[in-house]
Amino acid sequence: MESKDLWVELRPDRPSYMMLKGTYGEKIHQAYGTTRQGVRWRFGRIYNDIYVSAFETILFIEKTFGTQLRDHAIRISQERHALRQEIVNNGLNSADLIDSRRQDRNR
């Protein structure tokens, strides 16, 4: 994606869907060890199934409970992402050690 060999297009249909475009043959195989068909399948699964389904769920929840939950959900997801990054950067540690580090920083 960084070298602009790949891009995503919206295909208008009923319903619309995203399509991976570009040249992603040998580079993808070398980088990820998968075929072009594997790339297409994974892209379709991740973006058209999982990513779009997540937004469908969000729309359902917000229609039912209102949009005031969005700010809380964004904050929680950012906190979870930060914790995952901390685990990656510090290695796998016990939850007690991570919590004690967090408490030390907050003092």
C-alpha positions in Angstrom: 0.0 0.0 0.0 2.9 2.4 0.8 4.3 2.1 -2.7 0.9 2.8 -4.2 0.9 -0.6 -6.0 -2.4 -1.3 -4.2 -5.6 0.7 -3.8 -9.2 0.2 -2.9 -12.2 1.0 -5.1 -15.8 1.1 -4.1 -17.9 -1.0 -6.5 -21.4 0.4 -6.7 -23.9 -2.4 -6.5 -26.7 -3.3 -4.2 -25.1 -3.5 -1.7 -21.8 -1.8 -2.7 -18.5 -3.5 -1.9 -14.8 -2.7 -1.8 -12.4 -4.2 -4.3 -8.6 -4.4 -4.0 -7.0 -3.1 -7.2 -3.4 -2.9 -8.4 -0.4 -5.1 -8.9 0.0 -7.4 -6.0 1.6 -10.5 -7.3 5.2 -11.3 -6.6 5.7 -8.6 -3.9 2.8 -9.9 -1.9 4.0 -13.5 -2.3 7.5 -12.5 -1.1 6.2 -10.4 1.8 3.4 -12.6 3.1 3.9 -16.0 1.5 0.4 -16.0 0.0 -1.0 -16.2 -3.6 -2.9 -13.5 -5.4 -6.1 -15.5 -4.7 -5.2 -15.6 -1.0 -4.8 -11.9 -1.0 -8.1 -11.3 -2.6 -9.9 -13.7 -0.3 -8.3 -12.2 2.8 -9.1 -8.7 1.6 -12.7 -9.6 1.0 -13.1 -11.3 4.3 -11.5 -8.6 6.4 -12.9 -5.5 4.7 -16.1 -6.5 3.1 -17.2 -8.9 5.9 -15.5 -8.0 9.2 -15.0 -4.2 8.8 -18.4 -3.5 7.2 -20.1 -5.8 9.7 -18.6 -3.9 12.6 -20.1 -0.7 11.3 -23.5 -2.4 10.8 -23.3 -3.4 14.5 -22.4 0.2 15.5 -25.3 1.6 13.5 -27.7 -0.9 15.2 -26.4 -0.1 18.7 -26.5 3.7 18.0 -30.1 3.5 16.6 -31.1 1.6 19.8 -29.2 3.5 22.5 -28.2 6.7 20.8 -24.8 8.1 19.7 -23.7 9.1 23.2 -22.0 5.7 23.5 -19.6 6.5 20.6 -17.3 8.7 22.7 -17.0 6.0 25.4 -16.4 3.3 22.8 -13.7 5.4 21.1 -11.9 6.1 24.4 -12.0 2.4 25.4 -10.7 1.3 22.1 -7.9 3.8 22.2 -7.0 2.6 25.8 -7.0 -1.1 24.6 -4.8 -0.2 21.6 -2.4 1.6 23.9 -2.3 -1.5 26.2 -1.6 -3.8 23.2 1.2 -1.5 22.1 2.7 -1.5 25.6 2.7 -5.3 25.6 4.4 -5.4 22.2 7.0 -2.9 23.3 7.7 -4.4 26.8 7.2 -8.0 26.0 4.6 -10.3 27.6 4.3 -9.4 31.3 1.8 -10.2 34.0 -1.2 -7.9 34.4 0.0 -7.0 37.9 3.3 -5.7 36.6 1.6 -3.6 33.8 -0.9 -2.2 36.4 1.9 -1.3 38.8 3.8 0.5 36.1 0.6 2.4 35.1 0.0 3.4 38.8 3.6 4.6 39.1 3.2 6.8 36.0 0.0 8.3 37.4 1.6 9.4 40.7 
